[in-house]
Amino acid sequence: MKDRSMPICFTAEQYGKIEQIAKQKGMLNASQLIEETLAEL
């Protein structure tokens, strides 16, 4: 994992959706989904 120097911001509703998708994919938290998505870019 690369070090991130810029934070990303979400509304509470957006973050909740990200957490929900992460759980559906068997991940422990939203950060794992975000890192996986960024790795695909």
C-alpha positions, 0 to 999 in steps of 0.5 A: 500500500502506498502512503497517502498524503491527501485525505478524501472526504465523504458525507456521512451518507456516502461513507455509510454506503461505502462501508455497506459495499465493503461488508458485502465484499467481505472486507473489514472496513471502508478503507480496504474498499477504497484502497482496492479501488484506488489500486485499480486506477 
